[in-house]
């Protein structure tokens, strides 16, 4: 730390060049923050899904329904701890662009399956006692200004009521929060018993099942047993982990991870060239001063450390400001798409990755000029100067 003032003074020598380089690094890490956040959102929080949950859908397609009677049979299979179901409703609220998931579920079973959905006991009881009741995630409620007691009309695109009406009206009886930032709080959940009695057709059928298993390490064996149970039936099943199920959704729009990795690689390669050029120029301009430092008794290691210190300081200042700004904008602004990316936050592990990238950037851009300065003899340095 005793050389920090000297390092900082060297960076201030060419203020414009230093500021522009730091701003370039800032933009790179700001972009890094947003891209990893988008990657997390596109993956639909797969890194945070329950390792002990399986999803069972129709073998042909997710849009094919399964009998509600399968639930009891699934719970009898060895390794299955509990089972519940959900169904895609696919309704519209006010405008087709207001897209969010709506699903009829069994309240108690669904909340037990997803303990990360935090709902007060009063709201839970209200849901159990109100046939047209619905609970919504905090993000969704804030987006539309909903509060407990509101009546919300949803226009169906798939499920009409027996009287032919396409409009279903629900009473908001609860607003759930997420246990952690990765919890999806954009769902609209209502009671399956009300839905099944009121819909016109397909009675006693559901969209998919969610199962909790006793031992996550036996997930493959349990999945195989479930599919074998319903093999050769009119509605055969396909069972997979919740992770694989959500990844399947994410991959429908392409391999987002590879695309973002390519963009980030190009950005950081460019910044590497910019910062490396800055450090190389700084060392060339101070050749005589380096010779003077060595003549005064500074060792080769100290000279190496001074040059690397400049590189690290520039990378940490620019990268820290960029990551900090990204975190601030993402936390304050949330999902910029207005709900298309329900899980939108900057994970802590990516902040750590960003910090490691800063250090790597500082080292790579500074090591060559630092080695050149270290190997420079006093006579050569003074003669060149």
C-alpha positions as CSV (number, residue, x, y, z in Angstrom):
1,X,0.0,0.0,0.0
2,X,3.0,2.4,0.5
3,X,3.4,2.6,-3.3
4,X,-0.2,3.4,-4.0
5,X,0.4,7.1,-4.2
6,X,3.2,6.5,-6.8
7,X,1.0,4.2,-8.8
8,X,-1.9,6.6,-8.8
9,X,0.4,9.5,-9.7
10,X,1.6,7.6,-12.8
11,X,-2.0,7.0,-13.9
12,X,-2.8,10.6,-13.5
13,X,0.1,11.6,-15.8
14,X,-2.0,11.2,-18.9
15,X,-5.5,11.9,-17.5
16,X,-7.4,11.8,-20.7
17,X,-6.0,8.4,-21.8
18,X,-6.5,6.9,-18.3
19,X,-10.1,8.1,-18.1
20,X,-11.0,6.8,-21.5
21,X,-9.4,3.4,-20.8
22,X,-11.2,3.2,-17.4
23,X,-14.5,4.2,-19.2
24,X,-13.9,1.4,-21.7
25,X,-13.5,-1.1,-18.9
26,X,-16.5,0.3,-17.2
27,X,-18.7,-0.2,-20.2
28,X,-17.3,-3.8,-20.7
29,X,-18.2,-4.8,-17.1
30,X,-21.6,-3.0,-17.3
31,X,-22.3,-5.1,-20.4
32,X,-21.1,-8.2,-18.6
33,X,-23.5,-7.6,-15.7
34,X,-26.5,-7.2,-18.0
35,X,-25.6,-10.2,-20.2
36,X,-25.1,-12.6,-17.4
37,X,-28.4,-11.4,-15.9
38,X,-30.2,-12.0,-19.2
39,X,-28.6,-15.4,-19.5
40,X,-29.9,-16.2,-16.0
41,X,-33.4,-14.9,-16.9
42,X,-33.5,-16.9,-20.2
43,X,-32.5,-20.0,-18.3
44,X,-35.6,-19.3,-16.1
45,X,-33.7,-19.7,-12.9
46,X,-32.6,-23.3,-13.6
47,X,-29.7,-22.9,-11.2
48,X,-32.1,-22.4,-8.4
49,X,-34.7,-25.1,-9.1
50,X,-35.4,-27.8,-6.6
51,X,-33.0,-30.7,-7.0
52,X,-35.6,-33.1,-5.5
53,X,-38.4,-32.2,-8.0
54,X,-39.4,-34.1,-11.2
55,X,-41.8,-32.9,-13.9
56,X,-44.1,-35.4,-15.6
57,X,-45.7,-34.5,-18.9
58,X,-47.4,-36.3,-21.8
59,X,-44.9,-38.2,-23.9
60,X,-46.0,-36.6,-27.1
61,X,-46.1,-33.0,-26.2
62,X,-46.7,-30.6,-23.3
63,X,-50.0,-29.5,-24.8
64,X,-51.4,-33.0,-24.5
65,X,-53.2,-33.5,-21.2
66,X,-52.8,-36.3,-18.6
67,X,-55.6,-37.8,-16.4
68,X,-55.9,-36.3,-12.9
69,X,-56.1,-39.9,-11.6
70,X,-52.4,-40.4,-12.3
71,X,-51.5,-38.4,-9.2
72,X,-52.5,-41.2,-6.7
73,X,-50.6,-43.8,-8.8
74,X,-47.5,-41.7,-8.9
75,X,-47.5,-41.3,-5.1
76,X,-47.4,-45.1,-4.8
77,X,-44.2,-45.5,-6.8
78,X,-41.1,-46.1,-4.7
79,X,-39.0,-43.0,-4.2
80,X,-41.8,-40.5,-4.7
81,X,-42.5,-38.4,-1.7
82,X,-45.4,-36.2,-3.0
83,X,-47.1,-35.2,-6.2
84,X,-49.3,-32.4,-7.4
85,X,-50.2,-30.9,-10.8
86,X,-50.7,-27.7,-12.8
87,X,-52.2,-26.8,-16.1
88,X,-51.5,-24.1,-18.6
89,X,-54.4,-21.6,-18.8
90,X,-53.0,-19.2,-21.4
91,X,-55.3,-16.3,-20.7
92,X,-55.0,-12.5,-21.5
93,X,-55.3,-9.6,-19.1
94,X,-56.5,-6.4,-20.9
95,X,-53.9,-6.7,-23.7
96,X,-52.2,-9.6,-25.5
97,X,-48.8,-8.1,-24.6
98,X,-49.6,-8.7,-20.9
99,X,-48.0,-12.1,-20.9
100,X,-47.7,-14.1,-17.6
101,X,-48.2,-17.7,-16.5
102,X,-51.7,-18.6,-15.2
103,X,-52.2,-22.1,-13.8
104,X,-55.0,-23.9,-11.9
105,X,-53.5,-25.8,-9.0
106,X,-54.4,-27.5,-5.8
107,X,-53.5,-24.7,-3.2
108,X,-52.2,-26.7,-0.3
109,X,-50.3,-29.3,-2.4
110,X,-48.8,-26.6,-4.7
111,X,-47.6,-24.5,-1.8
112,X,-46.1,-27.5,-0.1
113,X,-44.3,-28.5,-3.3
114,X,-42.9,-24.9,-3.7
115,X,-42.0,-23.8,-0.1
116,X,-40.0,-20.9,-1.7
117,X,-43.4,-19.3,-2.4
118,X,-44.0,-17.3,0.8
119,X,-47.7,-16.7,1.6
120,X,-49.1,-15.6,5.0
121,X,-51.4,-18.1,6.8
122,X,-54.3,-15.7,6.5
123,X,-53.9,-15.5,2.8
124,X,-53.5,-19.2,2.5
125,X,-56.8,-19.7,4.4
126,X,-58.4,-17.1,2.2
127,X,-57.4,-19.1,-0.8
128,X,-58.8,-22.3,0.6
129,X,-62.1,-20.7,1.5
130,X,-62.7,-18.8,-1.8
131,X,-63.5,-20.9,-4.8
132,X,-62.7,-18.1,-7.3
133,X,-59.7,-17.0,-5.3
134,X,-56.3,-16.5,-6.8
135,X,-52.8,-15.7,-5.5
136,X,-50.3,-13.8,-7.5
137,X,-46.6,-13.1,-7.3
138,X,-45.3,-9.9,-5.9
139,X,-43.7,-8.8,-9.1
140,X,-46.9,-9.4,-11.0
141,X,-49.0,-7.6,-8.4
142,X,-46.7,-4.6,-8.5
143,X,-46.7,-4.5,-12.3
144,X,-50.5,-4.2,-12.5
145,X,-51.2,-2.5,-9.2
146,X,-53.2,-5.4,-7.8
147,X,-54.0,-5.8,-4.2
148,X,-55.8,-8.3,-2.0
149,X,-59.6,-7.9,-2.6
150,X,-59.3,-6.9,-6.3
151,X,-61.3,-8.7,-8.9
152,X,-59.3,-9.6,-12.0
153,X,-60.9,-10.6,-15.3
154,X,-58.8,-13.0,-17.5
155,X,-59.9,-13.6,-21.1
156,X,-59.3,-17.2,-22.0
157,X,-57.6,-18.2,-25.3
158,X,-57.9,-22.0,-24.6
159,X,-60.4,-22.7,-21.9
160,X,-64.0,-21.4,-22.1
161,X,-66.6,-21.8,-19.4
162,X,-69.6,-24.1,-19.8
163,X,-71.8,-21.1,-20.6
164,X,-69.5,-20.2,-23.5
165,X,-68.0,-17.2,-21.8
166,X,-64.3,-16.6,-22.5
167,X,-63.9,-14.3,-19.5
168,X,-63.0,-15.7,-16.1
169,X,-63.1,-13.4,-13.1
170,X,-60.9,-14.2,-10.1
171,X,-60.6,-12.6,-6.6
172,X,-57.1,-11.8,-5.5
173,X,-56.8,-13.3,-2.0
174,X,-53.1,-13.3,-1.6
175,X,-49.8,-12.0,-2.9
176,X,-46.8,-14.3,-2.5
177,X,-43.1,-13.3,-2.1
178,X,-40.0,-15.2,-3.1
179,X,-37.7,-16.8,-0.6
180,X,-34.7,-15.7,-2.6
181,X,-34.1,-13.3,-5.6
182,X,-34.3,-16.3,-8.1
183,X,-37.9,-17.2,-7.1
184,X,-40.4,-16.6,-9.9
185,X,-42.9,-14.1,-8.5
186,X,-44.8,-13.5,-11.8
187,X,-47.3,-16.4,-11.6
188,X,-51.0,-16.2,-11.3
189,X,-52.4,-19.3,-9.5
190,X,-56.0,-20.2,-8.9
191,X,-57.9,-23.3,-7.8
192,X,-58.1,-26.4,-9.9
193,X,-61.4,-27.6,-8.5
194,X,-63.2,-24.4,-9.5
195,X,-61.5,-24.5,-13.0
196,X,-62.4,-28.2,-13.6
197,X,-66.0,-27.7,-12.7
198,X,-66.5,-24.5,-14.7
199,X,-64.6,-25.3,-17.9
200,X,-66.3,-26.7,-21.0
201,X,-64.8,-30.1,-21.6
202,X,-61.6,-32.0,-20.7
203,X,-62.8,-32.7,-17.2
204,X,-60.5,-34.5,-14.9
205,X,-57.4,-33.8,-17.0
206,X,-54.3,-31.8,-16.1
207,X,-51.3,-30.3,-17.9
208,X,-48.3,-31.8,-16.0
209,X,-47.3,-33.2,-12.7
210,X,-44.6,-32.0,-10.3
211,X,-43.2,-34.7,-8.0
212,X,-40.9,-34.5,-5.0
213,X,-38.6,-37.4,-4.6
214,X,-37.0,-38.8,-1.6
215,X,-33.4,-39.1,-2.9
216,X,-32.3,-36.7,-5.7
217,X,-29.5,-39.0,-6.6
218,X,-32.1,-41.6,-7.7
219,X,-33.9,-39.2,-9.9
220,X,-33.2,-41.1,-13.1
221,X,-34.3,-44.4,-11.6
222,X,-37.5,-42.9,-10.3
223,X,-38.2,-41.2,-13.6
224,X,-37.8,-44.5,-15.4
225,X,-40.2,-46.2,-13.0
226,X,-42.8,-43.6,-13.5
227,X,-42.7,-43.8,-17.3
228,X,-42.8,-47.6,-17.0
229,X,-46.0,-47.4,-14.9
230,X,-47.8,-45.6,-17.7
231,X,-46.3,-47.3,-20.6
232,X,-48.7,-48.6,-23.3
233,X,-51.5,-46.5,-21.7
234,X,-53.6,-44.0,-23.7
235,X,-51.6,-41.2,-22.1
236,X,-47.9,-42.3,-21.8
237,X,-45.6,-40.0,-19.9
238,X,-42.2,-38.5,-20.1
239,X,-40.5,-37.7,-16.8
240,X,-37.5,-35.5,-16.3
241,X,-35.9,-33.3,-13.6
242,X,-37.3,-29.9,-13.1
243,X,-33.9,-28.6,-14.3
244,X,-34.1,-30.4,-17.6
245,X,-37.8,-29.4,-18.0
246,X,-36.9,-25.6,-17.6
247,X,-33.8,-25.9,-19.8
248,X,-36.1,-27.3,-22.5
249,X,-38.1,-24.2,-22.4
250,X,-35.0,-22.0,-22.5
251,X,-33.5,-23.9,-25.5
252,X,-36.6,-23.2,-27.6
253,X,-35.3,-19.7,-28.3
254,X,-31.7,-20.9,-29.0
255,X,-28.5,-21.5,-27.1
256,X,-28.5,-18.2,-25.4
257,X,-25.5,-19.1,-23.3
258,X,-23.3,-19.6,-26.3
259,X,-24.5,-16.4,-28.0
260,X,-23.8,-14.3,-24.8
261,X,-20.4,-16.0,-24.4
262,X,-19.4,-15.0,-27.9
263,X,-20.5,-11.4,-27.3
264,X,-18.6,-11.2,-24.0
265,X,-15.5,-12.8,-25.5
266,X,-15.4,-10.2,-28.3
267,X,-15.9,-7.3,-25.8
268,X,-13.2,-8.5,-23.4
269,X,-10.8,-9.2,-26.2
270,X,-11.2,-5.6,-27.4
271,X,-10.8,-4.2,-23.9
272,X,-7.7,-6.4,-23.5
273,X,-6.2,-4.7,-26.6
274,X,-7.2,-1.2,-25.4
275,X,-5.9,-1.6,-21.8
276,X,-2.8,-3.4,-23.0
277,X,-1.9,-0.7,-25.4
278,X,-2.4,1.9,-22.7
279,X,0.0,0.1,-20.3
280,X,2.6,-0.4,-23.1
281,X,2.5,3.3,-24.0
282,X,2.8,4.3,-20.3
283,X,5.9,2.2,-19.8
284,X,7.6,3.4,-23.0
285,X,7.0,7.0,-22.1
286,X,8.6,6.5,-18.7
287,X,11.7,4.5,-19.7
288,X,14.1,7.1,-18.3
289,X,12.1,7.4,-15.0
290,X,12.3,3.6,-14.7
291,X,16.1,3.8,-15.1
292,X,16.2,6.5,-12.4
293,X,14.1,4.4,-10.0
294,X,16.5,1.5,-10.5
295,X,19.5,3.7,-10.0
296,X,18.0,4.9,-6.7
297,X,17.8,1.4,-5.5
298,X,14.4,0.0,-6.6
299,X,14.7,-3.7,-7.3
300,X,13.5,-5.4,-10.4
301,X,10.6,-6.9,-8.4
302,X,9.6,-3.5,-7.1
303,X,9.5,-2.1,-10.6
304,X,7.5,-5.1,-11.8
305,X,5.1,-4.5,-8.9
306,X,4.7,-0.8,-9.7
307,X,3.7,-1.5,-13.4
308,X,1.4,-4.3,-12.5
309,X,-0.1,-2.2,-9.8
310,X,-1.1,0.4,-12.4
311,X,-2.7,-2.2,-14.5
312,X,-4.6,-3.8,-11.6
313,X,-5.7,-0.4,-10.3
314,X,-7.1,0.6,-13.7
315,X,-8.9,-2.7,-14.1
316,X,-10.4,-2.7,-10.6
317,X,-11.5,0.9,-10.7
318,X,-13.2,0.5,-14.2
319,X,-14.5,-3.0,-13.5
320,X,-15.8,-2.1,-10.1
321,X,-17.6,0.9,-11.3
322,X,-19.1,-1.0,-14.2
323,X,-20.3,-3.9,-12.1
324,X,-21.6,-1.6,-9.4
325,X,-23.5,0.4,-12.0
326,X,-24.9,-2.8,-13.5
327,X,-26.1,-4.0,-10.1
328,X,-27.7,-0.7,-9.3
329,X,-29.5,-0.4,-12.6
330,X,-30.7,-4.0,-12.5
331,X,-31.8,-3.8,-8.9
332,X,-33.6,-0.5,-9.3
333,X,-34.9,-1.0,-12.9
334,X,-35.8,-4.7,-12.8
335,X,-36.9,-6.5,-15.9
336,X,-36.6,-4.1,-18.9
337,X,-39.0,-6.2,-21.0
338,X,-42.0,-5.6,-18.7
339,X,-42.4,-9.2,-17.6
340,X,-41.1,-11.3,-20.5
341,X,-38.1,-12.2,-18.2
342,X,-39.8,-13.0,-14.9
343,X,-36.5,-13.8,-13.1
344,X,-34.2,-10.8,-13.6
345,X,-31.5,-10.2,-11.1
346,X,-27.7,-10.2,-10.9
347,X,-26.6,-13.4,-9.1
348,X,-23.9,-13.0,-6.4
349,X,-21.8,-15.7,-8.0
350,X,-21.5,-13.6,-11.2
351,X,-20.3,-10.7,-9.1
352,X,-17.5,-12.9,-7.9
353,X,-16.8,-14.0,-11.5
354,X,-16.7,-10.3,-12.5
355,X,-14.2,-9.6,-9.7
356,X,-12.0,-12.4,-10.9
357,X,-12.2,-11.1,-14.5
358,X,-11.0,-7.7,-13.2
359,X,-7.9,-9.3,-11.7
360,X,-7.3,-11.4,-14.8
361,X,-7.7,-8.3,-17.0
362,X,-5.2,-6.4,-14.8
363,X,-2.7,-9.1,-14.9
364,X,-2.9,-9.9,-18.6
365,X,-2.7,-6.3,-19.7
366,X,0.1,-5.4,-17.4
367,X,2.4,-8.5,-17.3
368,X,4.2,-7.9,-20.6
369,X,5.0,-4.2,-20.0
370,X,5.9,-5.0,-16.4
371,X,8.4,-7.7,-17.5
372,X,9.9,-5.4,-20.0
373,X,10.4,-2.7,-17.4
374,X,11.8,-5.3,-14.9
375,X,14.4,-6.5,-17.4
376,X,15.4,-3.0,-18.5
377,X,19.0,-2.1,-17.4
378,X,19.8,1.3,-15.9
379,X,22.2,2.2,-18.7
380,X,19.7,1.2,-21.5
381,X,16.9,3.1,-19.8
382,X,18.9,6.3,-19.4
383,X,20.3,6.1,-22.9
384,X,16.8,5.6,-24.4
385,X,15.5,8.4,-22.3
